[in-house]
Amino acid sequence: MGDRISIISLGGNAILRRGDKGTIEEQFHNADSCMTEVAGMLSAGHKVVITHGNGPIVGNIVLRGECARNTIPAMPLYYSDADSEGGIGFMIQQTLYNRLMMIREVKDVVTIITQVVVDADDPAFSRPTKPIGPYYRKEEIEFLKNEKGWALVRQVGGYRRVVPSPMPKRIIEKNVIQRLALEGVVVIAAGGGGVPVVETSEGTLRGIDAVIDKDLTTSVLATEIGAEGIIILTDVDRVYRNFGRPGQEGLGTVSLAEIKSFYAEGHFPPGSMGPKIEAAIRFLESGGKRVVITLPELMGEALAGRAGTTIFP
């Protein structure tokens, strides 16, 4: 496969699925079930970087801190981002290594904690929109707003904390990620969108409380390391127009121009498929060759053009 790198973007809901209790055993089982297809791709000679979401898991980390807030000091959100990146990266790293051993495919697999530069003046910091953590009762709202300075939104089931979700600008560790991938190492990076950081006037970095969209970070990383394609593994088999409405239509192979038109028409909601399509558009407009969107178990079929949605320039 030469020097062509593919990025596999694994949704956080693939590790902790709807209806799961959230035990480590469940999470390892789910991670393992995703790695069969990935191992097959590696045995075919592909050079691969894996990114992943942190979905409900980072919320659980925040909840642990909330439950222990009278016992141990609170941790900032950016630290929870790093915590989830390390934990989920470890699960993917071990389950993929074991899958490769089963097929006698010797590959080094490594997780890199990834810092992602954002703009401290990004408008997202004044308009937090990303829900995280548990639901709170109405009578708790004033305390959380006044004592913690949190922004909260009302949802079905209660109130939730919302945090900023700024646009990723560049990846600090891009050079080492690219170098390792080109050497044939499987790199797990930019988990949960990476750890958001801002640059000081001296050029140093400091963490900032936010959660970056993992598909948008994947798009930036793919462009910076010269990846040929992105494979987005999510909880639907393909992209749909009019999803859940009359006239629902699954998309097979579509052009960049077509997907941009559908995006402009509002077919892809902001909270679900929207960021994935935005990431695909940004990547292809920056020179990428292909974006595939499908279920984890259909990845092989989708790469062969027999399943999923494939978007070309």
N, C-alpha and C positions, 0 to 999 in steps of 0.2 A: 504493500500500500504506500511505499515511499514515505514522504514527509507530510502526508495529509493527516491532519488531526480532526477528529470528530468530538463534539461535546455532547454528552448525555445529561440532560437536565431532568432530575428525578423529583417529582412532586412530594412535598412533605406528607401528603395524605397517603402516599404509598408506604410510608414507614409506620404511621399511626392512622389506622383506617376508621371510618365512621362505624360506631358500635363497639369498638375495642375498649377494653378497660384501661389500656395504657401501660400494661406490664412490660418489663424488659423482654420477657420471653416472647410476647406478641410482636414487639418491635423487631427483634432478631429474626423471627419467623417471616415477617413481612419483607424485611430487607433481603433475606435469603431468596425468597420467591422472585424478587426482581433481578437477582444476579445471574440466573440461568441464561437469560437472553444476552446479558452483557458478556458473560464468559464465552458464549458462542461467537460473539462479534470479535472478541479479542483473539480467539483461536484462529479466526479467519485473517488475522494480520493487521487489524485496524489499530491505529494509535488513538487512545481515548483519554479524555478528561471528563470526570463526573462532577456535576454540580447537583445540589439538592436543596429542597425547601426545609424549613423547620416547623412549619405549620402549627399544629396544636402543641408541639413539644416545647417551644420557647415559652408558650403560655403556661405550661405546667411548671417550668423552671421559675417563672415569675411568681406563680402561686405558692411554690415551696417557700420562697422568700417572704411572701405575705404571711403565711402560716407561722413562720418563725420570727416575725418582725420584733417581737418583744424579748427575743433570746439572743439573736445575732444581728450584726449590722446589715442594713439593706445593701444589696448590690445594684449598681447602675444597669440600665437596660443593655447598653453595649456589651457589658460583661456577660450578661445572659445570652446575647447573640453568640459570643465566642464560646460559651459553655455548650450551647446546643450544637455549634459547628464541630467541636471536638467530639462530643458524645455520639452524634449521628455519623460523623465521619468514621469513627472507630467501628461502629456496627457495619457500615458498608465495606470498610476496609477488610474486616475479618471475614464477613460472609462471602465477599468476592474472592478473597485469597483461598478460602476453603473450596469454593466452586471450581476454581482453576486447578487446585490440587486433585480434585476428583476426575478431571479430564486430562491430568498430567500435562498441564500447560503451565510452565514456570514463568511467572511474571512478578516483578516487584510492584507493590501497591502501597501508596503513601497518601496521608492526609496532610494538607497544608492549611493552617489557619490563615485566612485571607482578609486583609484590610482593604476596604474600598473607600476611596476618597469621594466625599460629597461636598457640596457648597454650603458653608455655614449660613449663607443668605438665601438658600433655597426656599421658595414660598411654602413648601410643605411644612417647614418648622412653625409657621404661624397658622397652618390649617391641618392639624393632625387628623388622619382618616383611617389608619390601620388598627383594627381592633385586636387586642391581645388579652390573654389572661382570663380569669373567671368572670362570672356575672355577679353583680352587686345589687343589694336591695336599695330601694329609694331612700330609706332613712340613713344609709351610709354615704350618700352622695356629697353632702356638705362637708363632712370630715375629709373625704378624699380630695375634694377640690381645694379646700382651704388649707389643710395641713400638708398635703403632698403636692398640691399644684397640678393635679391630673386633669386632663380633659376627658369627659365621659360622654357616651352616646347611648340613647335608649334603643334596645333591640328586643326582639321576641325573647322572653326569658329573663329580662332585667337590664341592667346598665353595665357597659363594659368600658374599660380604659381604651382610649385611642391614642396612638403615637404617630409621629411624623414618618413619612415614607419618601425620603428625598430621592432624586435621580442620581444613579451612580455615574461618576465622572471617569475614574480610571482605577486600575488594580495595582496596588503596590507590589505584589509578589508575581506579577505577570512574567517576568523574565525567567525566574526559576521554574514556574509552571510550564512554560513553553519548552525550556531546555530539557526538563525531565521527560515530558511527553514525547519529544522528538527522539529521546534515547530509548523509548519503549516502556518507560515506567507509567503505570496507570495512576493518574493524579486525581485525588478527590479534593476539590477546592471550592471556594466561594459559597460554602454552605449557608443556607438561610439568607442568601443575598450578600453574605460577607459581613464583617464587622465594620460599621460606619465610622469613618474617621475624618477629621478636618485637618488641614495643614496650617500651622502657625506661620507668622511672618519670618521666623527663623528656619522654616522648612521642616520642623519637627511635626509629629503627629499626635493627636489626642482623640480619644473616643468621644462620640456624641450619641445621645440617646435617640435611637430611631430603629426602624426595621426596613431594610431595602428590599424591593421586590426581587426575588431570586431570578426570574426570567430576564428582567432588564439587566441585572448584573451579568448573567450568562451571556447576553448579547454583547456587552462591552468586552468581557473576557475573550469571547470568540473572535471578535474583531482584532483585539490587541495581540493575540497569539497566532493570528492567521489561520484559524480553523476553517475547514472547508464547509462543514455543516453542523447544525444543531439538531438533536433529537430530543423533543420535549415529551416526557412520559407523564401522563396525567390520569384522571379518573373517567375519561370518556374515550371511545374508540377512535374518534376523529373530530374535526371541526364541523359545526353545523351552522347553516343560516336559519334564522327564525327558530332557534332552539327552544323547545317546549311550547311552541305556538303553532297555529295552523300553517301549513306549508313548510314544515321543518324539512331541511334538505342537507344530507351529508355531503361534504366536499372531499373529492379525491385528489386529483392533481390540479393545482390552480397556480396562476401567475401572480407575481408581485402586484401588478396593476389591478388584477381582479380582487385580491384580498384587501388592498387599500380601499377599493370602492366599497366592498362589503363593510369594512371597518368604519368608513365615513357614514354609512347608512345606519350604523348603530346596532349591527347584528351581534356584537361581542361585548357583553356586559363588563363594566370596569372591575367588578369583584371576582370574576372567574376567568373567562377566556380572553378578555380584553388585554391584560398585560402580556399574555403569551403572543397575541397577534402583534401588539406594539413592538415587542422584542424581536419578533420575526422580521417585521418591516425594517427596523433599524439595522439589523444584521445584514439583510440582503441589500439594502441601500448602501451599505459600507463595503460591499464586495463579496459577501458570503454567497455560497453556491446553492445551498439547499437547507430547508427547515422541514422536519418531519414531526407531526403531532399525533400521538396515539396512546394506547394502553401499554403498560410495561410488557405484558405477555404477548403483545402483537408486534413488538419491535422488529423482529426478524422479517415477518410478513410485510410490514410497512416499508422496510428498507428495500424489499424486492418489488415494491409497488403494488402489492396485493391487499393492503389494508391501510388504515389511517389516512391522514391528509399530508400531502407533500406540496410545499410552496417553493417555486423556482423564481429567479429574477425575471 
